[in-house]
Amino acid sequence: MTTTSTAYTAARTTARLDALVASVREAVGQGLPPDLTAYLVGERLAPHLGADDLLTEEQQESDPHCYRQHLLHAEHDGSFSIVALVWLPGQQTSVHDHVSWCTTGVHVGEERERRYRLVPAAEGARAHLVATDDVVNPQGAVCGFAPPGDIHRVWNACDDLAISLHVYGADISRIGSSVRRVYELPADR
């Protein structure tokens, strides 16, 4: 059985966002391994971060209860999606990993990230997480990663709004989230 789908693009877009989508499409279309794709997409994302004409006002709206995800684009073949995450001070994710490679860039403000390593259950010990790195990502910072080894938590630790763009190697319009698994295990910090 063959199914067809069309690309999802936000109802209102900007010329800069359209240019970013085209650039990401070209990078993803090279068919490189996930870690290299994430790196290449980061190179394409970086020049757009901080630009006033990248997002519409609606795409920058927050939610007082939790960080807000705005789906900006989902490619018709499911190869990538672009979302804007809008964070008020103190808002955070759970500890999680992802279904695919991901590239993130801070558009406004600053994000903090704690990365973890999973220590499997062993004789007499439960599985647990070990924090491996704490990172401060200021406006303009870009990072990319691919599973496995992508367990982290992200939050807005500054006193103002933060916005980040996330490019995922999956169709977020179809699957609803980039999160593969939420970890509710003990962590060392």
C-alpha positions as a printed Julia matrix, in Angstrom:
189×3 Matrix{Float64}:
  0.0    0.0    0.0
  1.32   3.43  -0.89
  0.43   6.52   1.05
  1.17  10.09   0.22
  1.55  13.04   2.49
  2.27  16.68   2.13
  4.72  18.82   4.0
  3.38  20.65   7.02
  4.35  24.29   7.15
  3.06  26.71   9.75
  0.04  28.7    8.59
  2.11  31.86   8.67
  5.76  31.71   7.78
  8.57  34.09   6.98
 10.94  34.3    4.04
 13.83  33.55   6.4
 12.1   30.43   7.77
 11.4   29.3    4.2
 15.09  29.73   3.38
 16.06  27.73   6.49
 13.69  24.9    5.47
 15.23  24.79   1.98
 18.74  24.73   3.41
 17.9   21.95   5.89
 16.21  19.99   3.08
 19.42  20.16   1.05
 21.55  19.05   4.01
 19.27  16.14   4.97
 19.0   15.11   1.32
 22.7   14.25   1.25
 21.87  11.01   3.05
 24.76  11.17   5.51
 24.88   9.22   8.8
 22.79  10.74  11.62
 25.66  12.39  13.53
 27.03  14.03  10.39
 23.55  15.12   9.32
 23.02  16.77  12.72
 26.34  18.61  12.34
 25.57  19.76   8.8
 22.09  20.94   9.79
 23.7   22.92  12.63
 25.84  24.76  10.1
 22.67  25.69   8.2
 20.74  26.71  11.33
 23.38  28.94  12.95
 23.18  31.95  10.57
 19.43  32.33  11.24
 19.57  32.38  15.04
 18.8   35.75  16.59
 17.36  37.18  13.37
 14.26  39.3   14.02
 12.59  38.09  10.83
 12.85  34.32  11.47
  9.64  33.71  13.46
  6.2   35.3   13.47
  4.79  36.73  16.7
  2.52  33.68  17.05
  5.53  31.34  16.78
  7.11  33.1   19.78
  4.1   32.77  22.12
  4.73  31.12  25.48
  2.51  29.11  27.83
  2.44  30.01  31.55
  2.24  26.33  32.58
  5.02  24.65  30.58
  7.38  25.27  27.72
  5.54  25.52  24.42
  6.31  23.74  21.17
  5.41  25.4   17.86
  5.65  23.06  14.88
  7.13  25.18  12.09
  7.64  22.56   9.38
  7.43  18.81   8.81
  8.92  17.55   5.56
  6.54  15.57   3.32
  8.74  12.45   3.33
  9.15  12.44   7.13
 12.89  13.14   6.93
 12.87  16.17   9.25
 10.78  18.59  11.27
 11.53  22.02  12.66
  9.99  23.26  15.9
 10.4   26.35  18.03
 10.41  25.76  21.79
  9.44  28.79  23.86
 10.47  28.75  27.51
  9.5   31.05  30.36
 11.95  31.31  33.29
 12.18  28.04  35.21
 10.38  25.89  32.64
 12.1   22.59  31.87
 11.86  19.22  30.22
 11.94  15.89  31.97
 15.09  13.8   31.59
 14.63  12.19  28.17
 16.2   10.91  24.99
 15.08  11.14  21.36
 13.68   9.09  18.51
 16.16  10.52  16.0
 19.11  12.82  15.45
 18.49  16.38  16.59
 20.09  19.77  16.09
 19.24  22.65  18.41
 20.05  26.33  18.31
 19.25  29.07  20.8
 17.39  31.87  19.03
 16.62  34.12  22.03
 17.92  34.05  25.59
 19.82  31.17  27.12
 19.19  27.5   27.83
 20.87  25.17  30.27
 21.32  21.5   29.68
 22.38  18.6   31.87
 23.56  15.5   30.01
 23.44  11.99  31.47
 24.8    8.52  30.98
 22.64   5.5   31.82
 24.23   2.95  34.12
 22.33  -0.32  33.62
 21.08  -2.37  36.54
 23.72  -4.73  37.88
 23.74  -7.34  40.59
 22.4   -5.64  43.7
 22.11  -2.17  42.11
 19.27  -0.44  40.26
 19.76   1.29  36.96
 20.57   4.96  37.47
 21.73   8.08  35.67
 25.09   9.74  36.04
 25.37  13.41  35.09
 28.22  13.81  32.62
 28.07  17.47  31.65
 26.34  20.76  32.45
 26.17  23.12  29.49
 25.08  26.76  29.17
 23.84  27.49  25.65
 23.67  31.24  24.99
 21.92  32.91  22.07
 23.51  31.62  18.86
 24.77  28.34  20.33
 24.17  25.25  18.2
 24.59  21.59  19.1
 23.66  18.32  17.48
 23.45  14.74  18.61
 22.17  11.34  17.61
 21.0    8.37  19.66
 22.23   6.51  21.57
 23.86   8.68  24.21
 21.46  11.62  23.96
 19.93  11.57  27.45
 19.48  15.07  28.81
 17.28  17.66  30.51
 16.9   21.24  29.27
 15.62  24.32  31.09
 15.45  28.09  31.03
 17.54  29.3   33.97
 17.58  32.97  32.96
 15.16  35.7   34.05
 13.58  36.22  30.65
 12.03  34.34  27.73
 14.15  31.82  25.84
 13.41  30.42  22.39
 15.24  27.59  20.7
 14.86  25.95  17.31
 15.03  22.17  17.11
 15.46  20.22  13.9
 14.6   16.54  14.29
 15.22  13.71  11.85
 11.59  12.58  12.2
  8.07  13.71  11.34
  6.92  15.41  14.55
  3.55  16.24  12.96
  2.87  12.51  12.72
  4.44  11.12  15.91
  3.65  14.11  18.14
  6.95  14.33  20.01
 10.67  13.87  19.52
 10.93  12.14  22.9
 11.61   8.42  22.75
 11.76   7.76  26.48
 11.39   9.71  29.75
 13.76   8.61  32.52
 12.46   8.54  36.07
 15.59   6.94  37.49
 17.75   8.17  40.34
 20.44  10.58  39.21
 23.62  11.62  40.99
 22.86  15.36  40.75
